[in-house]
């Protein structure tokens, strides 16, 4: 017997690399995470959350700077990836089931 999940976390990441037709052509690090929690039982979608992620190499392509409006100074004080991912699953935070979703219209 398979149990159905009550919540789904939709996670999206942005890297420091090229965009548009060149997307994926360079191997740049993750710099931004977005996520939403979906309450499957009640068919509700929670609010959009985002967190900057400090890459090991603080360099951004010109494409990335233009598209995201993020600068190196902002990234230098951002959370490291493991800390950013903990925010997604931390008790009392958006994606943790004990906190429940922060629903908006589906």
C-alpha positions in Angstrom: 0.0 0.0 0.0 1.4 3.4 -1.0 0.6 6.5 1.0 -0.1 9.8 -0.8 1.9 12.8 0.3 0.0 15.7 1.9 2.4 18.4 0.6 4.6 19.0 -2.4 7.5 21.4 -2.5 8.2 22.9 -5.9 11.8 24.1 -6.0 13.5 26.2 -8.7 17.1 27.3 -8.9 19.0 29.9 -10.8 22.7 29.7 -11.6 25.3 32.4 -12.1 25.8 31.4 -15.7 24.5 32.2 -19.1 20.9 32.7 -20.0 18.7 32.4 -23.1 20.1 30.4 -26.0 23.4 29.8 -24.0 21.5 28.4 -21.0 23.4 25.4 -19.6 26.5 26.0 -21.8 28.6 26.9 -18.8 28.8 25.1 -15.5 28.1 27.9 -13.0 27.0 27.6 -9.4 23.5 28.0 -7.9 22.9 31.5 -6.6 19.1 31.7 -6.0 16.4 29.3 -4.8 12.7 29.8 -5.1 10.1 27.4 -3.7 6.4 27.1 -3.0 4.5 24.5 -0.9 1.5 22.9 -2.4 -1.1 21.5 0.0 -2.4 18.6 -2.0 -5.2 17.6 0.3 -6.8 21.1 0.3 -5.6 22.1 -3.2 -3.9 25.3 -2.0 -0.6 26.8 -3.1 1.5 28.6 -0.6 3.4 31.9 -1.1 6.6 32.1 -3.1 9.8 32.1 -1.0 13.3 32.9 -2.2 16.8 32.8 -0.8 20.1 33.9 -2.2 22.8 31.3 -2.2 26.5 32.2 -1.8 28.6 30.4 -4.5 32.1 29.2 -3.8 33.3 31.5 -6.7 31.8 35.0 -6.4 31.6 35.7 -10.1 28.5 36.4 -12.2 28.1 36.5 -16.0 26.9 39.8 -17.5 23.7 37.9 -18.6 23.1 36.8 -15.0 23.6 40.3 -13.6 21.2 41.7 -16.2 18.5 39.0 -15.7 18.5 38.7 -11.9 19.6 42.2 -10.8 21.9 40.4 -8.3 25.3 41.8 -7.6 28.4 40.2 -6.1 28.1 42.2 -2.9 24.6 40.7 -2.2 25.9 37.2 -2.8 28.9 37.7 -0.5 26.6 37.9 2.5 24.2 35.2 1.3 23.7 31.7 2.9 25.7 28.8 1.7 23.8 26.1 -0.2 23.4 23.8 2.8 22.1 26.6 5.0 19.7 27.7 2.2 18.3 24.2 1.8 17.7 24.0 5.6 15.4 27.0 5.2 13.2 25.0 2.9 12.7 22.2 5.4 13.1 24.0 8.8 10.3 23.6 11.3 8.1 26.7 11.4 9.1 27.5 7.8 7.2 27.2 4.6 7.9 23.7 3.4 7.8 22.0 6.8 4.5 20.1 7.3 4.2 21.1 10.9 3.9 24.7 9.9 1.3 24.0 7.2 1.2 25.9 4.0 0.6 29.6 3.7 -2.2 29.2 1.2 -3.2 31.6 -1.5 -5.6 30.9 -4.4 -4.6 27.9 -6.5 
